[in-house]
């Protein structure tokens, strides 16, 4: 496979985990050739550089690219279909992949036109959440949708963080507060839930609650913002950490934060959504709560068991680094892409694949009905 990835960013250093994954897969022989080509300009906002598509077409022609990947192509971006049509004219058997990293709603914060157009022009689509996003892209003509959760960036979050012998906090939360005005927007609703959670944890644990992130001025426990790459340092200051209420409620949805958090080795208590107990083992890799009172009870109970907390943190870190980093996600997406190409070369329809995204107690084959949409092979 000769792969060109159009990478969301203005430099490959914006996505070091993906870039390093391609280099490693070339070294391992999975890829014959690969290049990551950033498609955004260096200025503010999401603006595709004029040269990005032209450079991609030159590489497809000059390097014999047979697989093209549009990574996280969503936002106020141009319609990619003319570019994809030009790319297919250069290589009629070109396999086009699209991946998405965000959750979008049905009525508010809707799936961007750019993602709907990209998915409709692709052979294979990997989405971090199905639900309304899948409905929107299927309505636009997309086929072959596969659930593919985020992974932890192995370049930024694999090294073990320095951990004090006696953590200064019982509970930490790492996350910012951004509240909009529309009360019906699910993102704003989640922000209100997050604020209520932070206030409740501050009341319950006082000086033993550590709060890191933007927008929390005046809240009990606030330690100030922490750079994205340093969040493990903040997480390591707590005996346990909590995750915020999610902006989307579709089954299986996770941002990259839970995998990053688990990789820190500090045990994570996160909000329950349908399917999450199959992505990581509840009670082994993390603990899940249903609502704010349940979170407070879970924190109290967990803090009574130091050995259990240490075991969960160690198990979670090992679980993520062994199979749920961005490298593992890239490798899995390319495995499915290779199987699709081979099936088409043989003139047959590829049977629905079983993505390897679950914990070891789950049979991926049993989850196919829940993690694929509009499969056409």
C-alpha positions in Angstrom: 0.0 0.0 0.0 1.2 3.5 -1.0 -0.6 5.9 1.3 -1.0 9.7 1.2 -2.7 11.1 4.3 -4.0 14.6 4.1 -3.5 15.5 7.7 -5.5 18.0 9.7 -2.9 20.6 10.7 -0.5 23.1 9.3 2.5 20.9 10.1 3.0 17.2 10.8 4.0 18.2 14.3 0.3 19.1 14.9 -0.5 15.4 14.8 2.7 13.6 15.9 1.0 10.4 16.7 -0.5 9.9 13.3 2.7 11.0 11.5 4.9 8.6 13.6 2.4 5.8 13.0 2.9 6.1 9.2 6.6 6.1 9.6 6.5 3.0 11.8 4.1 1.1 9.5 6.5 1.7 6.6 9.4 0.4 8.7 7.4 -2.6 9.7 6.5 -3.3 6.0 2.8 -2.8 6.3 3.1 0.2 4.0 5.4 0.4 1.0 5.4 4.2 1.1 3.6 6.8 3.1 3.5 10.6 3.5 1.5 12.9 5.7 0.6 16.2 4.0 -0.9 18.9 6.2 -3.8 20.6 4.5 -4.4 23.7 6.7 -2.7 27.0 6.6 -0.7 28.5 9.5 -3.2 31.3 10.2 -6.2 31.2 12.5 -9.3 29.1 11.7 -9.5 26.1 9.4 -8.4 27.3 5.9 -7.2 24.7 3.4 -4.0 26.0 1.7 -4.3 26.6 -2.0 -1.3 24.3 -2.6 -2.5 21.3 -0.5 -4.8 19.7 -3.1 -2.3 20.5 -5.9 0.6 19.0 -4.0 -1.6 15.9 -3.3 -2.4 15.4 -6.9 1.3 15.6 -7.8 2.2 13.0 -5.2 -0.5 10.7 -6.4 0.9 10.9 -9.9 4.6 10.9 -9.1 4.6 8.4 -6.2 2.0 5.9 -7.5 -0.2 6.6 -4.5 -3.0 3.9 -4.3 -4.6 5.0 -1.0 -5.7 8.5 -0.1 -6.8 9.4 3.4 -8.6 12.6 4.4 -8.0 12.8 8.1 -10.5 14.8 10.2 -11.9 16.6 7.2 -14.6 18.6 8.9 -15.3 22.2 9.6 -15.6 25.2 7.3 -13.6 23.5 4.6 -14.1 23.4 0.8 -16.0 20.7 -1.0 -13.4 18.0 -1.5 -15.3 16.1 -4.3 -13.7 17.9 -7.3 -10.3 17.1 -5.8 -11.3 13.4 -5.2 -12.6 13.2 -8.8 -9.3 14.5 -10.1 -7.4 12.1 -7.9 -9.4 9.2 -9.3 -8.7 10.2 -12.8 -5.0 9.9 -12.0 -5.4 6.5 -10.4 -8.8 4.8 -11.3 -8.3 2.2 -8.6 -7.5 4.7 -5.9 -8.9 3.8 -2.5 -10.2 6.8 -0.6 -10.5 6.8 3.2 -12.1 9.5 5.4 -11.8 9.7 9.2 -13.7 12.0 11.6 -12.7 13.0 15.1 -15.8 14.8 16.4 -19.3 14.2 17.5 -22.1 16.3 15.8 -25.8 16.7 16.6 -28.9 16.2 14.6 -30.3 19.8 14.9 -27.6 21.8 16.6 -23.8 21.6 16.0 -24.7 19.7 12.9 -22.4 17.5 10.8 -20.5 19.9 8.5 -21.1 19.9 4.8 -17.4 19.2 4.2 -17.6 16.0 6.1 -20.8 14.9 4.4 -19.2 15.6 1.0 -16.0 13.8 1.9 -17.7 10.7 3.2 -19.9 10.5 0.1 -16.8 10.5 -2.1 -14.9 7.9 -0.1 -14.7 4.2 -0.3 -14.4 3.7 3.5 -15.3 6.0 6.4 -14.1 5.8 9.9 -16.1 7.7 12.5 -15.5 8.2 16.2 -19.3 8.1 16.7 -22.2 6.9 14.6 -25.6 8.2 15.7 -26.6 11.5 14.0 -23.2 11.8 12.3 -23.8 8.5 10.5 -27.4 9.4 9.6 -26.1 12.7 8.1 -23.4 11.2 5.9 -25.4 8.2 4.8 -28.2 10.6 3.7 -25.5 12.4 1.6 -24.6 9.1 -0.1 -21.8 7.7 2.1 -21.3 3.9 2.5 -19.1 1.6 4.4 -19.1 3.4 7.8 -17.0 1.9 10.6 -16.9 3.0 14.2 -13.3 3.9 15.2 -12.7 5.5 18.5 -9.9 7.9 19.2 -6.6 6.6 20.7 -4.0 8.1 22.9 -1.1 9.8 21.1 1.8 7.5 21.7 4.3 10.2 21.0 3.1 12.6 23.7 1.5 10.3 26.3 3.5 7.0 26.5 6.2 8.0 29.0 5.1 7.4 32.6 4.5 10.7 34.4 6.3 11.6 37.5 4.1 10.7 40.4 4.5 12.0 44.0 4.6 9.4 46.7 1.7 11.2 48.5 -0.5 12.9 45.9 -1.7 16.3 47.1 -5.2 15.7 45.8 -7.7 12.9 46.3 -9.6 13.9 43.2 -8.5 15.8 40.1 -10.3 17.0 37.1 -8.5 18.2 33.9 -10.7 20.1 31.5 -11.8 23.6 30.6 -15.1 25.5 30.9 -16.6 27.0 27.8 -20.3 27.8 28.1 -22.4 29.1 25.2 -25.8 30.9 25.4 -28.1 28.4 23.6 -29.6 26.2 26.4 -30.7 23.5 23.9 -27.2 22.9 22.4 -25.9 19.6 23.8 -22.4 21.0 24.2 -23.7 23.9 26.4 -25.8 21.4 28.4 -22.7 19.3 29.0 -20.8 22.5 30.1 -23.5 23.2 32.7 -23.3 19.6 33.9 -19.5 19.9 34.1 -19.8 23.1 36.1 -22.2 21.5 38.5 -19.8 18.5 38.9 -16.8 20.8 39.6 -18.8 22.7 42.2 -20.0 19.5 43.9 -16.5 18.1 44.0 -15.1 21.3 45.4 -17.7 21.2 48.2 -17.1 17.5 48.9 -13.3 17.5 48.9 -12.2 21.1 49.5 -8.5 21.5 49.4 -8.2 17.8 48.3 -9.8 18.6 45.0 -7.5 19.7 42.2 -9.0 21.5 39.2 -7.0 22.2 36.0 -8.1 24.0 32.9 -9.3 27.3 31.5 -12.4 29.2 32.6 -12.6 28.1 36.2 -11.5 31.2 38.0 -13.0 31.4 41.5 -13.9 27.7 41.7 -12.6 25.7 44.7 -9.5 23.8 43.9 -8.6 25.7 40.7 -4.9 25.3 39.9 -4.9 27.2 36.6 -4.7 25.9 33.0 -2.4 23.1 32.0 -0.9 22.7 28.5 -2.4 19.9 26.5 0.9 18.0 26.4 1.4 18.3 30.2 -2.0 17.0 31.3 -0.5 13.7 32.5 1.5 15.9 35.0 -1.7 17.2 36.4 -3.5 13.9 36.4 -0.6 12.3 38.4 -1.3 14.7 41.3 -4.5 12.9 42.2 -5.3 9.6 43.8 -8.1 9.4 41.1 -9.4 11.5 38.3 -12.9 12.2 37.0 -14.0 12.7 33.4 -16.6 15.3 32.5 -20.1 14.8 31.1 -19.8 14.3 27.3 -21.1 16.8 24.7 -22.7 13.9 22.8 -24.8 11.0 24.1 -24.6 8.6 21.1 -23.5 5.1 21.9 -19.8 4.4 22.1 -18.7 8.0 21.9 -15.4 9.0 23.5 -13.2 11.9 22.8 -9.5 11.3 23.0 -9.4 12.4 26.6 -10.4 9.1 28.3 -7.7 7.2 26.5 -5.1 9.9 27.4 -6.3 9.9 31.0 -6.1 6.1 31.3 -2.6 6.1 29.9 -1.5 8.4 32.8 -1.9 5.5 35.3 -4.2 7.6 37.5 -7.5 5.7 37.7 -10.4 7.3 35.8 -14.0 7.6 36.8 -16.0 8.6 33.7 -19.6 9.1 32.6 -21.5 6.0 31.4 -22.8 5.9 27.8 -24.1 2.9 26.0 -21.3 0.7 24.8 -18.5 2.2 26.8 -18.2 -0.8 29.0 -17.3 -2.8 25.9 -14.6 -0.5 24.8 -12.7 -0.7 28.2 -13.5 -3.1 31.0 -15.6 -1.6 33.7 -14.1 -2.2 37.1 -10.8 -3.2 35.6 -9.7 -0.3 33.3 -12.0 2.4 34.7 -15.2 3.0 36.7 -18.3 4.5 35.2 -21.0 6.7 36.8 -24.5 7.5 35.7 -25.1 10.9 37.3 -23.6 13.4 39.7 -24.8 11.8 42.9 -23.5 8.5 41.6 -20.1 10.1 40.8 -19.8 11.4 44.4 -20.7 8.0 45.8 -18.2 6.3 43.5 -15.4 8.7 44.4 -16.0 8.2 48.1 -16.1 4.4 47.8 -13.0 4.3 45.5 -10.9 6.5 47.8 -11.4 3.8 50.6 -9.4 1.3 48.5 -5.8 2.4 47.8 -4.8 -1.0 46.5 -7.8 -1.1 44.1 -7.0 2.3 42.8 -3.4 1.4 42.1 -4.4 -1.8 40.3 -6.9 0.0 38.2 -4.5 2.7 37.2 -1.8 0.2 36.2 -4.3 -2.0 34.3 -5.6 1.0 32.4 -2.2 2.3 31.4 -1.1 -1.1 30.2 -4.4 -1.6 28.3 -4.1 1.7 26.4 -0.4 1.4 25.5 -0.8 -2.2 24.4 -3.7 -1.7 22.0 -5.4 1.7 22.0 -3.0 4.4 20.9 -3.2 6.3 17.6 -0.7 3.8 16.2 -3.1 0.9 16.9 -6.0 2.9 15.4 -4.1 3.7 12.2 -3.0 0.1 11.9 -6.5 -1.2 12.3 -8.0 1.3 9.8 -5.4 0.3 7.2 -6.0 -3.4 7.9 -9.7 -3.0 7.0 -8.7 -0.8 4.0 -6.3 -3.5 2.7 -9.0 -6.2 3.1 -11.5 -4.0 1.1 -8.9 -3.4 -1.7 -8.1 -7.1 -1.9 -11.8 -8.1 -2.1 -12.4 -5.6 -4.9 -9.4 -6.9 -6.8 -10.9 -10.4 -6.6 -14.3 -9.1 -7.7 -16.1 -10.0 -4.5 -17.9 -8.0 -1.8 -16.0 -7.8 1.5 -18.0 -9.2 4.4 -18.7 -6.8 7.2 -15.4 -6.4 9.1 -15.1 -6.6 12.9 -13.0 -3.7 14.1 -10.6 -4.5 16.9 -11.5 -1.7 19.2 -12.8 -3.5 22.3 -11.4 -4.9 25.5 -10.2 -8.5 25.6 -13.5 -9.8 27.1 -15.5 -8.8 24.0 -15.8 -10.7 20.7 -15.5 -8.1 18.0 -17.7 -10.3 15.7 -20.6 -9.9 18.1 -20.4 -6.1 17.9 -20.6 -5.8 14.1 -24.3 -4.8 14.1 -23.5 -1.9 16.5 -20.4 -0.5 14.9 -21.0 -0.6 11.2 -23.5 1.4 9.1 -24.5 1.2 5.4 -21.9 -1.6 4.7 -21.7 -2.3 1.0 -18.3 -3.9 0.8 
